[in-house]
């Protein structure tokens, strides 16, 4: 059993391991309100060490600044993903309801899903049924209202109760025609960056984009470490987006940077500019905080290009 360590002992351990602590009292106050394991073990690993001893004059403030700035990065990404989720839910519910306008509870009908994904669709149908059942007896909810007043719960009502993962699998189980229509509707956002669009965003690319966004969303929502994270599945190459960033079909797109780029396809020009400019500001701040390592060491872990903060400019919106 590992023995308990007081705050004073924690600071002594850090200094004995070669970490420079500029203000001991400030360090003690910080460690009292932050988890030593999460900060030091979680982010100290990105700084140079030899035989478990920090080297190259690493400062405790570098580790804490990296943690704080990464926290702000996750918050910025999460906000952008919430915007993407809102837009995607509106498009999906509209197009599905349009396709099955004469059917009540069409989303509970196995025949409204892709013929080759009926087994997978059973899970989605079950989840949607559970959501309706859960809220059908809760007065004040929109589901309760629609069941009692209209004997139906339209998808544009139900979809607000789905999390991003539920939405992802719902889209995944739809037929190709509906998926293509949803992808085409996203051109509302994409045309701000690429126009004209001659190479359609395929359903396969759309699904891969949503899957990687979902992976990053989960990291941000649960405050897990974003640096060095790799998505389970990679984004598919899209000729209208990736070549603009010198990305080739052979480059694997499963990093934070990959999702940062594809969010252009899901949010407005103003929303993406806010994300872009916030991230640029954070990285320029981080660059000024690091002493023992280069910001390019962090870029490699996130998938960003070398010297991104130098070679990238702020986006101005109309």
N, C-alpha and C positions, 0 to 999 in steps of 0.2 A: 504494500500500500504506500503510495507516494505521500510523504509528509506535507502538512499544511505549511505554507510560507506566508509570513507577514509581509506587508507592503515594503517595510525597510529591507527585509531579506530579499524580496523580489528585485529591488533596485541594486542591492549588493551583488546579486547573481548576474545582473546585466553588466555592471561595471567590471566584474571579474572575468566576464567573457569578452572583454575588449570593446564594449559598446560605450560610446562617449555620451554622458548625460550632462548637459550644460546647466540644467537647473534641477537639482535633486528634489526640492519641495514641489515644484511643478510636476515632476515625473511621478512623485508619490500621489499627488492629487489625481493625476490622470489614471494611474493604475488602480486607484480605489474605485473609479467609476467605469472602468473598462475591463474586459476580460483579458488577463495576461496571456492566456493560451491563444485566444483568437488573434490578438495583436502581434505578439512576438513570434509565436510558432507559425501563425498564418501568413504574416507579411515579412517577417525577418528573414525568411528563406530566400527572398529575392536580393539579398545583400551579401557581399563577399564574406566568406568565412573559411577558416582553416582549422581543422580539428575542433569544430564546434566553438571556435573563437572568432568573433567579428574582426575583420581586417579592413585595411584601406580607410581608416578613420571614419567608420560608420557611426552616425549619430542616431540616438533614439528618436529625435525629432523627424528624421527622414522616414523612419518606419511608421510613425504616427501620422505624418503628413500623407504618406502613400495610402494608408488606411482611410483617412478622411476624404481624400480626393477620389478614391475609388468608390466610396459610399455616395458621393455626389454624382459620380458618373452613372452609377446604378439608378439613382433617382431620376436623372435626366433621361436615360434609356427607358425606364419604366413608364414615365410620363408619355413619351412618344409612342410606346407600345399600346398604352391605353387609348390614345387617339386612333391608332391603327385598328385596334379591336372594335372601337365604336363604329368606324367607317365600314369595316368588313361585316359586322353584324347587320348594319342597315342594308347593305347591298345584298347579302345572302338571303335575309328574310324577305326582301322585296322580290327578288328573282324566283325564289322557291314558291312564294305565295302566288306570283303571277303564273307560274307554270302549272300550279294545281289549285287554281282559283275556285273550282267547283267542288272541292273536297274538304270536308271538315277533318281536322286532325290528320292531314295528309302525311305529316312527318312521322306518324305512327304506322303508316302503311308500308310494308316491305317492298311493294311494287314501285314505290317512289324513289327508290335508291338504285344504284348501278346493278345490273343483272349479275355481274361477276363479283359483287361484294355484299351479297344478301346475308351471308353468315356474319360478316363484320358489322353490318347494319343492325343486326339484332341487338348488339350491345348498345348502340346509339339509341334505338327505340326504347330499350329498357331504361336507359338513363333519363330520357325525356319524360317517360311515364312516371318515373319516381319523382322528378321535379314537380310535375303537375299534381301528383298525389300529395306531396309534402305541403304544397301551398294552397291546395284546394279548400282547406278548412281554416285557413288563416284569414280572418276578416281584415280588410284594409289592403290586401295584396291585389294586384291587377289580375292575377290568375283566378282568385276567388270571385272577383267582379265579373269577369268574362264567362266563367262557368255558370254563374247564377243568373246573369242577365242575357247571355247570348248562347249558352249551351255549347260553347266552343272557345278554344284558346288559340288565336291566330299565332303564327310563328313570330310575327313582329312583336308580340307580347312576350311569348315564351323565351325568345332568344336573349332577352335581357337577364335571364336567370342562368344562362350558360357561362361557364368560365372559358378561358381561351382554349384550353385543351379539349373541352366538349365541342367548341366551335370548329376546331381543327378536324376532329374526327367526323363531324357532321358533313363538312365540305369534302373530306376524303372519300366518303361513302356515296356522294352524289354521282349522277351520270356525267359523262364527259361533256355533253352539250351544256348543262348547267354550269359546270366548272369553267368552261370556255367563256360563257357569258359573264360570269363573275370576274374572270381575269380581264376581259375586255372592259368591264366597267371601271376597273382600276386605272385605265388610261386617263381618267379624269385627273388623277394625280401625276401620272407618269409624263403626260405631254408637257408639263412644266419644265422637264429636264431633257426630254427627247421628242422631237417632232420633225418630220412625220415618223410614225412607227410602222415599219414594213415587215418586221419579224415578230409575229404574235407571241405574247406570253402564253406558253402552253400550260395546260392543266398540271402536267408533271412539274414544271418549274414553279408554278403557283403553290402547289402542295409542299414542295421542298422549302420554299421561302417561309411559308407559315410554320412549318415544323421547326426551323431554326429560330424563328422569332419566339416560338413557344418555349424553346429551351432557355433562351436568354431571359425571357420574362420570368420563368421559374426561379432562376438564380437571383434576379433583382428583387422579386417579391419575397423571397425567403432569406434575403440578406446573406447569401452564400458568397464565397469569394469569386469574383469575376475574372481576375487576372489568371491567366493560364488555362481558362476554361475552354473546352472544345465541345461543340454541339454534337449530339449523337449522329445526326445526319447532315450532310453538306448541302449547301445551296447548289442547284443546277445552274450551269452557265447560261446567261441570256445575252445575246449579241448586242442588244440595245443599251445595256447597262454596264456590264463588266469591262469591255474593252476601253471605256472611258477612263478606267482606273488601272490600265495596263494589266488587267487580269485575263489570263488565257483559259481555254477550256480544260487544260491539264492542271490548273491550279485548284487545290482543294479549298473550298469555301465553307469553313466550319468554325470560324472565329467570331469574336465580338465585332471586329471590323466588317466581316461579311454581313452581319445583321445591321450594323450601322448604315451600310450602303443600301441594302434592299428595302429599308424602311421608306426610302423615297417613293416606292411603289404603292405605299399604303397610307401616307399622310399628305396633307396639303403642303404647298410651297412654304407658307409661313410657319407651319408646325415643324417642318424639316429644318428650316433655317434656324429656328429656336434651338433645336437639338444640336445642329452642327456648330453653331456659335458658342453654345454652352460647353460642349466637349472641347472645342478649341481653346476656350478660356481656361478650362480645368487643366489641360495638358501644358499650357504655357505657365500656369502657376506651379504645376508639379516640376517642370523643368528648372524653375528657380529655387526649388526646395531641395533637390537632390545634390548630394556632394560626392558620395562614394561610388555611385553608379551613374550611368547615363539614362536619360529618359528613353533612349532607343532600346535599352534592355527591357523596359516595360512594354514598349511598342511591340517587340517581338512576341511577348507573351499574349498580347491582345490581338495580334495580326495586323496592326497598323503599319504603314510604310515608314521607313527610316526618315527621321526629321520631318514628320508630318506637320508638326506645329509651326515649322519654318516655311514649308513649301505650300501650306494651305492658307487660304484667305477667308475672311469673314464673309458670309452670304448676306447680301443686301436685298431686302424684299421691297416690292412695290407698294 
